[in-house]
Amino acid sequence: MPTPPQPPPSPSTLSRFLTSQSAVYGPLPAPLTAQTAHSWSPPASPGAGGHRGRYLWTDAFGLLNFITLSHTTPERSEREGYLALARRLAESVHEVLGRTRDGKDRLPGASEEEPLAGGLRIGKVEEGGGDGDGMYHHYATLWMFALERLGRATGEGRWVGLACQLGRASSRSFVRRRGEAGRGGMVWKVGVDGRTVLVGSEGHLDAATGFVVYRLVQRAAGELGVGEDGGVLEGEIGEYRELIMGREGRLAASRDALDLGMGLWMAHFFRGEEWARRLGEESLGRVPGVLRAAMARGAERRLAFREFGTCLGVRCWDPGDEEIEGVVKEVLGFWEKHMDASTDEDLRPISYVMYAAALIPGGG
């Protein structure tokens, strides 16, 4: 995730980053080269904690972390090795989460030529029920961003083309146009068919994140020559723009730790625009209170990955504020001592990859 220029990570920080990444993806090939990386497969168990070892949010951060690692080494062969691992992870996610749960068929709307045109499953372990499998817009956009970063890091436009496929599919699934329900809006969760609405409420940042990520993908498509012109996703971007700009008070800083951090992350890409500057500054003002309130509770009443979201957002926005950075370091230091013992086993993968991203928010 692009941030203002920062000094290289210390050996200690890089060691903690690698330990956390390896806790999810297993021992990495050594020595690591593009050739040895081809023998690696993302583990199915425990893996990223989801269905057949794949969970879309966790793997998006896992992919970005591999790209970050490619920027931490001066050795060309090792850089290429980390990018090869990122490619392998992306291919595995598409093969598992881009198919039905039995693995036999592509999701409805997809084909071998357009494997993401049917969207991507969340990767929930359970098929049905209140917390069963389906699709989330905010997961899809995070994966689109990961693919955009992979395309930029490798110079391979095919990854950006896949991001465009997923973007078109996600817009069709989650955006409700005017006339369908009386007014434009979005839904939170749909089924694996990409059509059945499972949760009809609207995510606070879903439209804004779409507005940001689709623009980043569109820009990368133009630079890498993906599509016939520079107008890919133009219609979808216009819809997201209307959804966030056409409503008074649509964007406000959240009091939820993860939402707060992802708002900062999202806004930092376009911090020169008024809406992003306003959201970023308002969100930054809430960070000390949100994190100190969290620190006042016991570990058993907290979720590490949500707090890591705040830490990541702060470091992407990079306020240059010693007080806020001090609180971030305090939170990270706390979880370095308590995460393994105080985090449920099924939440450890998402916590590990987000901890690593908060340590070194690179990714491109």
Backbone hydrogen bonds in HBPLUS format (Angstrom, degrees):
<---DONOR---> <-ACCEPTOR-->    atom                        ^
c    i                          cat <-CA-CA->   ^        H-A-AA   ^      H-
h    n   atom  resd res      DA  || num        DHA   H-A  angle D-A-AA Bond
n    s   type  num  typ     dist DA aas  dist angle  dist       angle   num
A0014-LEU N   A0010-SER O   2.93 MM   4  6.18 168.5  1.95 163.5 166.6     1
A0015-SER N   A0011-PRO O   2.93 MM   4  6.01 149.3  2.03 141.0 149.3     2
A0016-ARG N   A0012-SER O   3.06 MM   4  6.35 158.0  2.11 148.8 153.6     3
A0017-PHE N   A0013-THR O   2.95 MM   4  6.18 155.5  2.01 148.9 156.3     4
A0018-LEU N   A0014-LEU O   2.95 MM   4  6.17 166.1  1.97 151.1 153.8     5
A0019-THR N   A0015-SER O   2.95 MM   4  6.13 157.6  2.00 147.7 154.2     6
A0020-SER N   A0016-ARG O   3.04 MM   4  6.20 160.3  2.08 148.0 152.3     7
A0021-GLN N   A0017-PHE O   2.99 MM   4  6.24 165.2  2.02 155.0 159.3     8
A0022-SER N   A0018-LEU O   2.88 MM   4  5.95 161.2  1.91 149.7 155.1     9
A0023-ALA N   A0019-THR O   3.02 MM   4  6.14 131.7  2.26 136.1 148.3    10
A0023-ALA N   A0020-SER O   3.20 MM   3  5.10 130.9  2.46  92.1 105.1    11
A0024-VAL N   A0021-GLN O   3.20 MM   3  5.62 147.4  2.32 106.0 114.4    12
A0025-TYR N   A0021-GLN O   3.06 MM   4  6.28 166.1  2.08 151.4 155.8    13
A0026-GLY N   A0022-SER O   2.79 MM   4  4.73 124.6  2.10 132.8 132.7    14
A0037-ALA N   A0033-THR O   2.94 MM   4  6.01 150.3  2.03 148.1 156.5    15
A0038-HIS N   A0035-GLN O   3.21 MM   3  5.55 143.7  2.35 103.9 113.3    16
A0039-SER N   A0036-THR O   3.14 MM   3  5.65 158.4  2.19 111.6 118.0    17
A0040-TRP N   A0037-ALA O   3.04 MM   3  5.28 160.6  2.08 109.5 115.7    18
A0049-GLY N   A0046-PRO O   3.24 MM   3  5.89 147.7  2.35 141.2 143.5    19
A0048-ALA N   A0053-GLY O   2.83 MM   5  5.34 158.7  1.88 143.9 137.9    20
A0053-GLY N   A0050-GLY O   3.07 MM   3  4.89 146.0  2.19 125.9 117.0    21
A0051-HIS N   A0123-GLY O   2.74 MM  72  4.89 149.0  1.83 124.7 134.4    22
A0054-ARG N   A0051-HIS O   3.08 MM   3  5.47 171.8  2.09 117.6 119.4    23
A0059-ASP N   A0055-TYR O   2.88 MM   4  5.97 170.7  1.89 168.3 171.5    24
A0056-LEU N   A0122-ILE O   2.95 MM  66  5.44 170.3  1.96 159.8 162.7    25
A0060-ALA N   A0056-LEU O   2.94 MM   4  6.03 142.0  2.08 142.7 152.6    26
A0061-PHE N   A0057-TRP O   3.27 MM   4  6.63 160.1  2.31 150.2 153.5    27
A0062-GLY N   A0058-THR O   2.85 MM   4  6.12 151.7  1.93 145.1 154.7    28
A0063-LEU N   A0059-ASP O   2.81 MM   4  5.94 157.3  1.86 146.3 150.2    29
A0064-LEU N   A0060-ALA O   3.08 MM   4  6.32 164.3  2.11 146.0 150.3    30
A0065-ASN N   A0061-PHE O   2.82 MM   4  6.00 149.8  1.91 147.4 156.1    31
A0066-PHE N   A0062-GLY O   3.10 MM   4  6.42 146.4  2.21 143.3 151.4    32
A0067-ILE N   A0063-LEU O   3.14 MM   4  6.55 152.9  2.21 147.1 154.6    33
A0068-THR N   A0064-LEU O   2.86 MM   4  6.20 153.7  1.93 147.0 154.9    34
A0069-LEU N   A0065-ASN O   2.91 MM   4  6.19 157.5  1.96 147.4 152.7    35
A0070-SER N   A0066-PHE O   3.04 MM   4  6.35 141.8  2.19 139.7 149.8    36
A0070-SER N   A0067-ILE O   3.06 MM   3  5.03 121.6  2.41  93.2 108.3    37
A0071-HIS N   A0068-THR O   2.94 MM   3  5.33 146.1  2.05 107.8 118.1    38
A0072-THR N   A0069-LEU O   3.02 MM   3  5.10 157.1  2.08 104.5 111.9    39
A0079-ARG N   A0075-GLU O   2.93 MM   4  6.22 158.9  1.98 155.4 162.0    40
A0080-GLU N   A0076-ARG O   2.93 MM   4  6.18 164.8  1.96 155.8 159.1    41
A0081-GLY N   A0077-SER O   2.99 MM   4  6.16 138.3  2.17 132.2 144.0    42
A0082-TYR N   A0078-GLU O   2.96 MM   4  6.33 156.5  2.02 155.0 158.6    43
A0083-LEU N   A0079-ARG O   3.13 MM   4  6.44 159.6  2.17 150.7 156.3    44
A0084-ALA N   A0080-GLU O   2.91 MM   4  6.10 144.4  2.04 139.4 149.5    45
A0085-LEU N   A0081-GLY O   2.97 MM   4  6.32 148.0  2.08 146.2 154.8    46
A0086-ALA N   A0082-TYR O   3.01 MM   4  6.34 150.7  2.10 143.8 151.8    47
A0087-ARG N   A0083-LEU O   2.96 MM   4  6.27 155.2  2.02 146.1 152.1    48
A0088-ARG N   A0084-ALA O   2.96 MM   4  6.20 160.0  2.00 147.2 152.6    49
A0089-LEU N   A0085-LEU O   2.94 MM   4  6.18 155.7  2.00 148.6 154.8    50
A0090-ALA N   A0086-ALA O   2.97 MM   4  6.21 162.8  2.00 150.6 155.1    51
A0091-GLU N   A0087-ARG O   2.92 MM   4  6.18 163.8  1.95 155.5 159.6    52
A0092-SER N   A0088-ARG O   3.03 MM   4  6.22 154.1  2.10 144.1 151.0    53
A0093-VAL N   A0089-LEU O   2.96 MM   4  6.22 161.9  1.99 156.3 160.5    54
A0094-HIS N   A0090-ALA O   3.04 MM   4  6.28 165.6  2.07 153.7 157.1    55
A0095-GLU N   A0091-GLU O   2.96 MM   4  6.12 150.2  2.05 143.4 151.9    56
A0096-VAL N   A0092-SER O   2.95 MM   4  6.13 149.3  2.05 150.1 157.5    57
A0097-LEU N   A0093-VAL O   2.75 MM   4  5.52 144.7  1.87 149.0 158.8    58
A0098-GLY N   A0094-HIS O   3.09 MM   4  4.77 131.1  2.34 111.0 120.5    59
A0099-ARG N   A0096-VAL O   3.41 MM   3  5.66 158.7  2.46 106.6 109.3    60
A0121-ARG N   A0097-LEU O   2.89 MM  24  4.95 173.3  1.89 139.4 140.5    61
A0107-LEU N   A0098-GLY O   3.23 MM   9  6.06 147.3  2.34 144.1 137.8    62
A0100-THR N   A0105-ASP O   2.87 MM   5  5.66 155.3  1.93 156.5 163.2    63
A0103-GLY N   A0100-THR O   2.80 MM   3  5.22 157.0  1.86 115.7 123.6    64
A0110-ALA N   A0107-LEU O   2.97 MM   3  5.64 164.1  1.99 147.9 150.7    65
A0111-SER N   A0114-GLU O   3.08 MM   3  4.94 160.2  2.12 110.7 116.2    66
A0117-ALA N   A0114-GLU O   3.22 MM   3  5.50 168.8  2.23 115.4 117.8    67
A0119-GLY N   A0116-LEU O   3.03 MM   3  5.16 166.4  2.05 111.7 114.0    68
A0122-ILE N   A0134-GLY O   2.81 MM  12  5.74 144.5  1.94 149.9 154.1    69
A0133-ASP N   A0126-GLU O   2.97 MM   7  6.23 127.0  2.26 138.9 152.5    70
A0133-ASP N   A0127-GLU O   3.20 MM   6  5.03 132.4  2.44  98.5 110.2    71
A0132-GLY N   A0129-GLY O   3.12 MM   3  4.96 153.3  2.20 117.0 112.0    72
A0135-MET N   A0190-VAL O   2.76 MM  55  5.28 142.9  1.89 158.0 157.2    73
A0190-VAL N   A0135-MET O   3.12 MM  55  5.28 158.0  2.17 142.9 149.7    74
A0140-ALA N   A0136-TYR O   3.18 MM   4  6.40 160.7  2.21 143.8 149.0    75
A0141-THR N   A0137-HIS O   2.95 MM   4  6.25 162.1  1.98 160.2 164.2    76
A0142-LEU N   A0138-HIS O   3.27 MM   4  6.22 150.3  2.37 127.9 135.4    77
A0143-TRP N   A0139-TYR O   2.98 MM   4  6.29 153.8  2.05 149.7 156.8    78
A0144-MET N   A0140-ALA O   2.86 MM   4  6.15 153.1  1.93 147.3 155.6    79
A0145-PHE N   A0141-THR O   2.95 MM   4  6.20 154.9  2.01 145.0 151.0    80
A0146-ALA N   A0142-LEU O   3.00 MM   4  6.30 154.5  2.06 142.7 149.7    81
A0147-LEU N   A0143-TRP O   2.91 MM   4  6.20 157.7  1.96 153.7 159.0    82
A0148-GLU N   A0144-MET O   2.89 MM   4  6.16 153.5  1.96 147.7 155.7    83
A0149-ARG N   A0145-PHE O   2.89 MM   4  6.19 158.6  1.93 154.4 159.6    84
A0150-LEU N   A0146-ALA O   2.91 MM   4  6.15 149.5  2.01 142.4 151.5    85
A0151-GLY N   A0147-LEU O   2.84 MM   4  6.09 157.2  1.89 150.0 155.8    86
A0152-ARG N   A0148-GLU O   3.04 MM   4  6.32 157.9  2.09 146.1 151.8    87
A0153-ALA N   A0149-ARG O   2.85 MM   4  6.02 161.1  1.89 148.9 154.5    88
A0154-THR N   A0150-LEU O   2.99 MM   4  6.06 154.7  2.06 149.5 154.9    89
A0155-GLY N   A0151-GLY O   2.76 MM   4  5.42 133.2  1.97 139.1 151.4    90
A0160-VAL N   A0157-GLY O   3.03 MM   3  5.24 119.7  2.41 102.5 117.2    91
A0161-GLY N   A0157-GLY O   2.90 MM   4  6.23 153.2  1.97 153.5 162.4    92
A0162-LEU N   A0158-ARG O   2.98 MM   4  6.25 146.8  2.09 141.5 149.2    93
A0163-ALA N   A0159-TRP O   3.01 MM   4  6.33 148.7  2.11 139.7 148.5    94
A0164-CYS N   A0160-VAL O   2.92 MM   4  6.27 148.3  2.03 146.6 154.8    95
A0165-GLN N   A0161-GLY O   3.07 MM   4  6.41 154.1  2.14 143.8 150.3    96
A0166-LEU N   A0162-LEU O   2.98 MM   4  6.28 165.9  2.01 153.6 156.4    97
A0167-GLY N   A0163-ALA O   2.85 MM   4  6.03 149.7  1.94 143.5 152.8    98
A0168-ARG N   A0164-CYS O   2.98 MM   4  6.24 160.9  2.02 154.9 157.9    99
A0169-ALA N   A0165-GLN O   3.07 MM   4  6.32 163.9  2.09 151.4 156.0   100
A0170-SER N   A0166-LEU O   2.85 MM   4  5.97 159.7  1.89 150.2 155.9   101
A0171-SER N   A0167-GLY O   3.02 MM   4  6.14 161.8  2.05 148.2 152.7   102
A0172-ARG N   A0168-ARG O   3.15 MM   4  6.37 162.3  2.19 146.0 150.5   103
A0173-SER N   A0169-ALA O   3.07 MM   4  6.29 146.1  2.19 142.5 151.9   104
A0174-PHE N   A0170-SER O   2.92 MM   4  5.99 158.7  1.96 158.4 162.1   105
A0175-VAL N   A0171-SER O   3.09 MM   4  5.40 160.3  2.13 139.3 144.4   106
A0187-VAL N   A0174-PHE O   3.01 MM  13  5.31 139.5  2.18 138.3 150.4   107
A0176-ARG N   A0185-GLY O   2.72 MM   9  5.12 171.0  1.73 143.2 145.8   108
A0185-GLY N   A0176-ARG O   2.93 MM   9  5.12 142.0  2.07 142.6 150.3   109
A0180-GLU N   A0177-ARG O   3.02 MM   3  5.73 163.1  2.05 136.9 142.2   110
A0188-TRP N   A0199-VAL O   3.01 MM  11  5.40 134.3  2.23 143.0 155.2   111
A0188-TRP N   A0201-SER O   2.76 MM  13  5.59 108.5  2.27 159.5 176.5   112
A0189-LYS N   A0199-VAL O   3.27 MM  10  4.92 165.7  2.29 134.3 135.1   113
A0198-LEU N   A0189-LYS O   2.84 MM   9  5.34 158.7  1.88 137.0 141.9   114
A0199-VAL N   A0189-LYS O   3.13 MM  10  4.92 160.2  2.17 133.6 131.1   115
A0191-GLY N   A0196-THR O   2.74 MM   5  5.11 145.7  1.86 143.6 155.0   116
A0194-GLY N   A0191-GLY O   2.91 MM   3  5.50 164.9  1.93 118.9 123.4   117
A0206-ASP N   A0203-GLY O   3.36 MM   3  5.18 152.8  2.44  98.1 105.9   118
A0209-THR N   A0205-LEU O   2.79 MM   4  5.85 163.6  1.82 161.0 165.5   119
A0210-GLY N   A0206-ASP O   2.97 MM   4  6.14 153.8  2.04 145.0 152.5   120
A0211-PHE N   A0207-ALA O   2.91 MM   4  6.18 155.4  1.97 146.9 153.8   121
A0212-VAL N   A0208-ALA O   3.01 MM   4  6.31 149.6  2.10 146.4 153.9   122
A0213-VAL N   A0209-THR O   2.83 MM   4  5.94 169.8  1.84 160.2 160.3   123
A0214-TYR N   A0210-GLY O   2.95 MM   4  5.65 159.7  1.99 143.6 150.3   124
A0216-LEU N   A0212-VAL O   3.06 MM   4  6.40 152.4  2.14 149.0 157.1   125
A0217-VAL N   A0213-VAL O   2.90 MM   4  6.18 160.1  1.94 155.3 160.6   126
A0218-GLN N   A0214-TYR O   2.85 MM   4  5.99 157.2  1.90 143.0 150.0   127
A0219-ARG N   A0215-ARG O   2.92 MM   4  6.11 158.1  1.97 147.1 152.4   128
A0220-ALA N   A0216-LEU O   2.98 MM   4  6.23 161.0  2.02 148.1 153.1   129
A0221-ALA N   A0217-VAL O   2.83 MM   4  6.04 154.2  1.89 151.0 158.6   130
A0222-GLY N   A0218-GLN O   3.09 MM   4  6.37 155.2  2.15 147.5 153.0   131
A0223-GLU N   A0219-ARG O   3.07 MM   4  6.35 157.1  2.13 148.0 154.3   132
A0224-LEU N   A0220-ALA O   2.86 MM   4  5.95 146.5  1.97 150.3 158.8   133
A0225-GLY N   A0221-ALA O   2.95 MM   4  5.75 107.4  2.49 136.6 150.1   134
A0226-VAL N   A0221-ALA O   2.76 MM   5  4.58 159.9  1.80 141.3 144.1   135
A0234-GLU N   A0231-GLY O   3.09 MM   3  5.23 151.1  2.18 134.4 130.2   136
A0237-ILE N   A0233-LEU O   2.93 MM   4  6.13 162.6  1.96 158.7 163.4   137
A0238-GLY N   A0234-GLU O   3.03 MM   4  6.25 156.5  2.09 147.5 153.6   138
A0239-GLU N   A0235-GLY O   3.12 MM   4  6.44 147.3  2.23 143.5 151.8   139
A0240-TYR N   A0236-GLU O   3.05 MM   4  6.41 161.1  2.09 154.0 158.2   140
A0241-ARG N   A0237-ILE O   2.88 MM   4  6.08 159.1  1.92 151.9 158.4   141
A0242-GLU N   A0238-GLY O   3.07 MM   4  6.25 158.0  2.12 143.7 148.8   142
A0243-LEU N   A0239-GLU O   2.99 MM   4  6.23 152.3  2.07 145.9 153.9   143
A0244-ILE N   A0240-TYR O   3.06 MM   4  6.36 151.6  2.14 153.6 158.9   144
A0245-MET N   A0241-ARG O   2.81 MM   4  5.72 160.2  1.85 153.5 160.3   145
A0246-GLY N   A0242-GLU O   2.87 MM   4  4.98 141.1  2.02 126.2 134.6   146
A0250-ARG N   A0247-ARG O   3.25 MM   3  5.33 142.3  2.40 134.7 126.4   147
A0260-LEU N   A0256-ASP O   2.77 MM   4  5.78 157.4  1.82 156.9 164.0   148
A0261-GLY N   A0257-ALA O   3.07 MM   4  6.26 160.9  2.11 145.0 149.4   149
A0262-MET N   A0258-LEU O   2.90 MM   4  6.13 163.7  1.93 156.4 161.0   150
A0263-GLY N   A0259-ASP O   2.94 MM   4  6.03 142.0  2.09 140.7 150.6   151
A0264-LEU N   A0260-LEU O   3.21 MM   4  6.55 152.2  2.29 143.7 150.1   152
A0265-TRP N   A0261-GLY O   2.90 MM   4  6.20 162.6  1.93 151.3 156.5   153
A0266-MET N   A0262-MET O   2.89 MM   4  5.92 167.2  1.91 143.5 147.2   154
A0267-ALA N   A0263-GLY O   2.95 MM   4  6.02 162.7  1.98 145.4 150.6   155
A0268-HIS N   A0264-LEU O   3.07 MM   4  6.10 143.8  2.20 147.3 155.0   156
A0270-PHE N   A0267-ALA O   3.13 MM   3  5.75 142.6  2.27 115.5 124.0   157
A0273-GLU N   A0270-PHE O   2.87 MM   3  5.68 168.3  1.88 128.1 132.1   158
A0277-ARG N   A0273-GLU O   2.89 MM   4  6.10 166.9  1.91 164.6 169.1   159
A0278-ARG N   A0274-GLU O   2.93 MM   4  6.03 166.9  1.95 155.0 158.4   160
A0279-LEU N   A0275-TRP O   3.05 MM   4  6.19 162.3  2.09 141.6 146.7   161
A0280-GLY N   A0276-ALA O   2.80 MM   4  5.88 164.8  1.83 152.0 157.0   162
A0281-GLU N   A0277-ARG O   2.95 MM   4  6.06 168.0  1.97 151.3 154.4   163
A0282-GLU N   A0278-ARG O   3.00 MM   4  6.08 161.4  2.04 147.0 152.8   164
A0283-SER N   A0279-LEU O   2.85 MM   4  5.91 158.9  1.89 148.6 155.1   165
A0284-LEU N   A0280-GLY O   2.87 MM   4  5.99 159.9  1.91 148.5 154.4   166
A0285-GLY N   A0281-GLU O   3.15 MM   4  6.31 151.4  2.24 141.0 147.6   167
A0286-ARG N   A0283-SER O   2.96 MM   3  5.25 141.7  2.11 104.9 116.2   168
A0287-VAL N   A0284-LEU O   3.19 MM   3  5.28 147.1  2.30 102.3 111.6   169
A0290-VAL N   A0286-ARG O   3.06 MM   4  6.21 166.5  2.08 162.9 167.2   170
A0291-LEU N   A0287-VAL O   2.96 MM   4  6.06 175.0  1.96 168.6 169.4   171
A0292-ARG N   A0288-PRO O   2.89 MM   4  5.88 157.8  1.93 147.7 154.7   172
A0293-ALA N   A0289-GLY O   2.98 MM   4  5.96 150.6  2.07 139.7 147.7   173
A0294-ALA N   A0290-VAL O   3.12 MM   4  6.33 148.3  2.22 138.5 147.0   174
A0295-MET N   A0291-LEU O   2.90 MM   4  6.17 156.8  1.95 146.8 153.0   175
A0296-ALA N   A0292-ARG O   3.10 MM   4  6.26 129.0  2.38 137.1 148.7   176
A0297-ARG N   A0294-ALA O   3.01 MM   3  5.56 162.5  2.04 115.9 121.6   177
A0301-ARG N   A0298-GLY O   2.97 MM   3  5.55 159.9  2.01 117.8 124.4   178
A0302-ARG N   A0299-ALA O   3.12 MM   3  5.24 159.3  2.17 116.7 115.6   179
A0306-ARG N   A0303-LEU O   3.19 MM   3  5.71 132.4  2.43 110.6 121.9   180
A0307-GLU N   A0304-ALA O   3.07 MM   3  5.35 118.5  2.47 104.1 118.6   181
A0308-PHE N   A0304-ALA O   2.94 MM   4  6.24 151.8  2.03 154.4 163.6   182
A0309-GLY N   A0305-PHE O   3.10 MM   4  6.31 137.3  2.29 134.8 144.8   183
A0309-GLY N   A0306-ARG O   3.19 MM   3  5.12 127.0  2.49  90.1 103.6   184
A0310-THR N   A0307-GLU O   3.10 MM   3  5.20 119.9  2.48  96.5 110.1   185
A0311-CYS N   A0307-GLU O   3.09 MM   4  6.48 162.5  2.13 150.0 154.3   186
A0312-LEU N   A0308-PHE O   2.85 MM   4  6.03 161.3  1.88 152.2 156.7   187
A0313-GLY N   A0309-GLY O   3.00 MM   4  6.18 163.8  2.03 146.8 151.2   188
A0314-VAL N   A0310-THR O   2.96 MM   4  6.22 160.5  2.00 156.5 161.1   189
A0315-ARG N   A0311-CYS O   3.13 MM   4  6.35 163.1  2.16 148.7 152.7   190
A0316-CYS N   A0312-LEU O   2.93 MM   4  6.20 142.7  2.07 149.5 160.5   191
A0317-TRP N   A0313-GLY O   2.96 MM   4  6.16 163.6  1.99 151.2 155.5   192
A0318-ASP N   A0314-VAL O   2.77 MM   4  5.89 144.8  1.89 144.0 155.3   193
A0325-GLU N   A0321-ASP O   3.01 MM   4  6.19 168.5  2.02 157.2 161.0   194
A0326-GLY N   A0322-GLU O   2.86 MM   4  5.90 141.8  2.00 137.2 147.8   195
A0327-VAL N   A0323-GLU O   3.13 MM   4  6.51 148.2  2.24 145.3 152.5   196
A0328-VAL N   A0324-ILE O   3.03 MM   4  6.35 158.7  2.08 151.1 157.1   197
A0329-LYS N   A0325-GLU O   2.93 MM   4  6.18 161.7  1.97 149.5 153.7   198
A0330-GLU N   A0326-GLY O   3.01 MM   4  6.19 146.6  2.12 139.2 148.7   199
A0331-VAL N   A0327-VAL O   2.98 MM   4  6.29 156.1  2.04 151.4 156.7   200
A0332-LEU N   A0328-VAL O   2.98 MM   4  6.27 171.3  1.98 158.8 160.5   201
A0333-GLY N   A0329-LYS O   2.84 MM   4  5.89 157.7  1.89 144.3 151.2   202
A0334-PHE N   A0330-GLU O   2.95 MM   4  6.12 150.2  2.04 142.9 150.7   203
A0335-TRP N   A0331-VAL O   3.12 MM   4  6.44 165.9  2.14 156.5 158.4   204
A0336-GLU N   A0332-LEU O   2.99 MM   4  6.18 139.5  2.16 143.9 155.3   205
A0337-LYS N   A0334-PHE O   3.11 MM   3  5.57 143.6  2.25 107.1 116.7   206
A0338-HIS N   A0334-PHE O   3.15 MM   4  6.37 139.1  2.32 139.5 151.5   207
A0339-MET N   A0335-TRP O   2.85 MM   4  4.85 150.0  1.94 139.1 137.8   208
A0342-SER N   A0338-HIS O   2.92 MM   4  5.72 147.2  2.03 156.7 165.9   209
A0343-THR N   A0339-MET O   3.01 MM   4  5.47 124.6  2.33 149.8 152.3   210
A0347-LEU N   A0344-ASP O   2.92 MM   3  5.36 148.2  2.02 112.9 122.9   211
A0348-ARG N   A0345-GLU O   3.29 MM   3  5.31 157.7  2.34 101.2 107.8   212
A0351-SER N   A0347-LEU O   3.08 MM   4  6.17 150.1  2.17 146.1 155.3   213
A0352-TYR N   A0348-ARG O   2.78 MM   4  5.93 160.8  1.81 161.7 165.7   214
A0353-VAL N   A0349-PRO O   3.12 MM   4  6.38 171.2  2.13 158.3 159.0   215
A0354-MET N   A0350-ILE O   3.19 MM   4  6.15 153.8  2.26 137.1 144.4   216
A0355-TYR N   A0351-SER O   2.86 MM   4  5.91 147.0  1.97 144.6 153.9   217
A0356-ALA N   A0352-TYR O   3.04 MM   4  6.29 162.9  2.07 149.4 153.3   218
A0357-ALA N   A0353-VAL O   3.04 MM   4  6.25 156.7  2.09 139.8 146.2   219
A0358-ALA N   A0354-MET O   2.94 MM   4  6.08 147.1  2.05 140.0 148.4   220
A0359-LEU N   A0355-TYR O   2.97 MM   4  6.26 143.6  2.11 146.5 156.8   221
A0359-LEU N   A0356-ALA O   3.12 MM   3  5.06 122.0  2.47  92.9 107.6   222
A0360-ILE N   A0356-ALA O   3.06 MM   4  6.38 164.6  2.08 157.8 159.6   223
A0362-GLY N   A0360-ILE O   2.83 MM   2  5.63 132.0  2.06 110.4  95.3   224
